[in-house]
Amino acid sequence: MKHPSHYDTNIETSIRMSHVHLKRGKEEVLLSKALWHKRYRYYLNYKKLPGSPDIAIKKYNIAVFVDGEFWHGYDWDNKKQKLVRNKEYWIQKIEENINRDRKKDSLLIDKGWTPIHFWTKEIRKDLQECVRRIERLIKEESR
């Protein structure tokens, strides 16, 4: 059995990372289907907007992002202290992602869009509440 500080080899890391899918994750599919069933129409991975929102509801200028906890820095101040392998690399990578998220949100706002972010675990835990949050935004945008 491996010692916990020697989690895996570069080959094992490479194999694990090859299974990471950046588009159309399970939670994104759940959220988009729930919106579709409520008759909201949207574009997926809309490349005409900053950050290519996972779901772009053009009628209401709402840009929806489904963010993975690790990649987008959920509870980052705590999590970065617990990194063991390639700590400097991951801190730089995740902090770049966090900064990129902030910048794309600012660019979207400048274009008259409202960005909204969901953690994947939020969608898994309470999909209907995520849909309600989007519906509240739609009502605000409809005024």
Secondary structure per residue as TSV (DSSP state, phi and psi in degrees):
chain	resnum	aa	ss	phi	psi
A	1	M	-	360.0	140.5
A	2	K	-	-75.3	146.7
A	3	H	-	-72.3	140.2
A	4	P	T	-54.3	-27.3
A	5	S	T	-80.1	-7.8
A	6	H	-	-116.3	63.5
A	7	Y	-	-54.3	-49.1
A	8	D	-	-165.0	175.0
A	9	T	-	-92.5	172.1
A	10	N	H	-62.0	-34.8
A	11	I	H	-65.1	-45.5
A	12	E	H	-63.9	-39.3
A	13	T	H	-62.9	-44.8
A	14	S	H	-60.5	-43.9
A	15	I	H	-62.9	-46.1
A	16	R	H	-62.3	-43.7
A	17	M	H	-67.2	-28.0
A	18	S	H	-67.2	-18.5
A	19	H	T	-87.2	-4.4
A	20	V	-	-80.6	123.7
A	21	H	-	-109.9	123.9
A	22	L	-	-86.2	-18.3
A	23	K	S	-122.7	147.1
A	24	R	S	57.3	48.5
A	25	G	-	-70.2	167.3
A	26	K	H	-54.0	-45.5
A	27	E	H	-68.7	-37.2
A	28	E	H	-62.9	-41.2
A	29	V	H	-63.8	-45.1
A	30	L	H	-57.8	-47.3
A	31	L	H	-67.3	-44.5
A	32	S	H	-65.0	-39.5
A	33	K	H	-66.4	-38.5
A	34	A	H	-63.6	-40.4
A	35	L	H	-67.2	-40.8
A	36	W	H	-61.6	-42.5
A	37	H	H	-65.7	-22.7
A	38	K	T	-89.9	8.0
A	39	R	T	72.2	22.8
A	40	Y	-	-87.8	131.3
A	41	R	-	-105.5	146.3
A	42	Y	-	-156.6	171.7
A	43	Y	E	-113.0	142.6
A	44	L	E	-96.6	139.0
A	45	N	S	46.0	56.5
A	46	Y	-	-72.0	101.8
A	47	K	T	-74.4	-9.7
A	48	K	T	-79.2	-4.6
A	49	L	S	-117.0	152.9
A	50	P	T	-55.9	132.3
A	51	G	T	81.5	-0.2
A	52	S	-	43.1	71.7
A	53	P	-	-49.9	143.6
A	54	D	S	-60.0	-40.3
A	55	I	E	-135.8	123.0
A	56	A	E	-117.0	114.7
A	57	I	E	-96.6	90.4
A	58	K	G	-61.6	-37.1
A	59	K	G	-57.3	-31.1
A	60	Y	G	-117.0	5.4
A	61	N	T	53.1	50.3
A	62	I	E	-114.8	126.2
A	63	A	E	-109.7	116.8
A	64	V	E	-105.2	131.5
A	65	F	E	-121.0	134.6
A	66	V	E	-107.5	110.6
A	67	D	E	-106.1	128.7
A	68	G	-	-71.9	138.3
A	69	E	H	-59.1	-44.8
A	70	F	H	-69.0	-50.5
A	71	W	H	-67.0	-28.8
A	72	H	H	-109.8	7.0
A	73	G	T	81.0	40.8
A	74	Y	T	-62.4	131.0
A	75	D	T	50.7	44.3
A	76	W	H	-61.0	-41.0
A	77	D	H	-58.1	-37.5
A	78	N	H	-75.4	-47.2
A	79	K	H	-64.3	-38.8
A	80	K	H	-67.1	-24.7
A	81	Q	H	-70.9	-23.0
A	82	K	H	-94.6	-4.2
A	83	L	-	-64.2	140.3
A	84	V	-	-114.4	-52.4
A	85	R	T	-93.8	131.9
A	86	N	T	52.2	43.7
A	87	K	H	-53.5	-49.5
A	88	E	H	-62.2	-42.8
A	89	Y	H	-59.1	-50.4
A	90	W	H	-68.2	-37.5
A	91	I	H	-61.0	-47.0
A	92	Q	H	-62.7	-46.2
A	93	K	H	-60.6	-50.8
A	94	I	H	-68.5	-39.2
A	95	E	H	-66.9	-33.3
A	96	E	H	-63.3	-41.7
A	97	N	H	-62.4	-44.5
A	98	I	H	-60.2	-46.0
A	99	N	H	-65.3	-39.0
A	100	R	H	-63.7	-40.9
A	101	D	H	-60.3	-44.4
A	102	R	H	-62.7	-42.9
A	103	K	H	-65.8	-44.4
A	104	K	H	-66.1	-35.5
A	105	D	H	-61.8	-43.5
A	106	S	H	-62.5	-42.9
A	107	L	H	-64.5	-39.6
A	108	L	H	-63.3	-45.0
A	109	I	H	-60.4	-42.5
A	110	D	H	-60.2	-29.1
A	111	K	T	-88.8	3.4
A	112	G	T	87.4	15.4
A	113	W	-	-101.7	154.4
A	114	T	E	-110.0	112.2
A	115	P	E	-83.0	144.0
A	116	I	E	-138.8	135.3
A	117	H	E	-117.0	141.3
A	118	F	E	-126.8	137.6
A	119	W	E	-76.6	147.4
A	120	T	H	-57.5	-36.3
A	121	K	H	-69.3	-27.7
A	122	E	H	-63.2	-42.6
A	123	I	H	-67.4	-42.1
A	124	R	H	-64.2	-38.2
A	125	K	H	-75.3	-44.1
A	126	D	-	-151.3	76.6
A	127	L	H	-56.5	-42.7
A	128	Q	H	-64.8	-34.2
A	129	E	H	-67.3	-37.4
A	130	C	H	-62.4	-43.6
A	131	V	H	-62.4	-43.1
A	132	R	H	-60.8	-39.0
A	133	R	H	-62.1	-40.4
A	134	I	H	-66.9	-41.2
A	135	E	H	-63.1	-36.8
A	136	R	H	-63.2	-40.9
A	137	L	H	-62.8	-41.9
A	138	I	H	-60.1	-43.4
A	139	K	H	-62.3	-40.7
A	140	E	H	-65.0	-41.9
A	141	E	H	-70.4	-22.9
A	142	S	H	-80.6	-12.0
A	143	R	-	-72.6	360.0
